[in-house]
């Protein structure tokens, strides 16, 4: 993980796609978690990181071919080929989702 402060943090409900069906979302937690967007200067990459308790729920490196897709007013998703999964984030409002999308576009 990065040693530095996050560029941007928000709270969201974190999901991973069911590896068996590739259709259903599995919630990572019963509650919204902090999701942070970091710049890892050591590796010269951007990362999305979310920790639930002591476990990293998301530790996703943003690659040039990665696309964050807004699938509804309050939900977005992206595929992480390195982790071989699809992550989903559910937000309290459309504004929170828009902030995440904007931050990713501006920084990367």
C-alpha positions in Angstrom: 0.0 0.0 0.0 1.0 3.6 -0.4 2.7 5.4 2.4 1.1 8.7 1.5 -2.2 10.4 2.1 -5.1 9.5 -0.2 -5.8 11.9 -3.0 -9.5 11.4 -2.4 -11.6 9.3 0.0 -15.3 8.6 0.2 -17.7 6.1 1.7 -19.4 3.4 -0.4 -20.9 0.0 -0.2 -18.2 -2.3 -1.7 -19.1 -5.4 -3.8 -17.3 -8.1 -5.7 -18.9 -10.1 -8.5 -19.7 -13.7 -7.6 -16.8 -15.7 -9.2 -19.2 -18.7 -9.8 -22.0 -16.9 -11.6 -20.2 -13.7 -12.8 -23.7 -12.1 -12.4 -24.5 -11.6 -8.8 -22.9 -9.1 -6.5 -21.5 -10.2 -3.1 -21.3 -7.4 -0.5 -17.9 -7.1 1.2 -19.5 -5.6 4.3 -22.9 -4.9 5.9 -21.9 -1.2 6.1 -20.4 1.4 3.9 -16.6 1.4 3.9 -14.0 4.1 3.3 -12.8 3.9 -0.3 -9.6 5.8 -1.1 -7.8 6.8 -4.2 -4.0 6.9 -3.9 -1.0 7.7 -6.0 1.7 5.2 -5.3 4.9 7.2 -6.1 7.1 4.1 -5.6 5.5 2.3 -8.5 4.2 5.4 -10.4 0.6 4.1 -10.4 -2.8 5.0 -9.0 -4.6 2.6 -6.7 -8.1 2.2 -5.3 -7.9 0.8 -1.7 -10.6 -0.1 0.8 -10.0 -1.8 4.1 -12.6 -3.6 6.2 -11.3 -4.2 9.7 -7.8 -5.4 9.1 -8.4 -6.9 5.6 -7.9 -5.1 2.3 -11.2 -5.5 0.5 -10.0 -3.6 -2.5 -6.3 -3.1 -3.5 -6.7 -2.3 -7.2 -4.1 -0.8 -9.5 -5.6 1.5 -12.1 -4.3 0.6 -15.5 -4.6 2.7 -18.7 -7.1 0.2 -20.2 -9.3 0.0 -17.1 -12.8 1.6 -17.3 -14.9 2.7 -14.4 -18.5 2.3 -15.6 -21.5 4.1 -14.1 -24.2 1.4 -14.3 -27.0 3.3 -12.4 -27.4 6.7 -10.6 -25.6 5.5 -7.5 -23.5 2.5 -8.6 -20.3 2.1 -10.6 -18.0 -0.9 -11.4 -14.7 -1.8 -12.9 -12.9 -5.0 -13.8 -9.5 -5.6 -12.2 -7.7 -8.2 -14.4 -4.8 -8.5 -12.0 -7.2 -9.5 -9.2 -9.4 -11.5 -11.6 -12.6 -9.9 -10.3 -15.1 -7.1 -10.9 -15.6 -4.6 -8.1 -18.7 -2.5 -7.6 -19.3 0.6 -5.5 -22.7 1.7 -4.2 -22.9 5.3 -3.1 -25.4 7.3 -1.0 -26.0 9.8 -3.8 -25.3 10.3 -7.5 -23.1 13.3 -6.5 -20.7 11.0 -4.6 -20.5 8.7 -7.6 -19.8 11.7 -9.9 -17.0 12.9 -7.5 -15.3 9.5 -7.8 -15.6 9.4 -11.6 -14.3 13.0 -11.8 -11.4 12.4 -9.5 -10.3 9.3 -11.5 -10.5 11.2 -14.8 -8.6 14.3 -13.5 -5.8 12.4 -11.7 -5.0 9.6 -14.2 
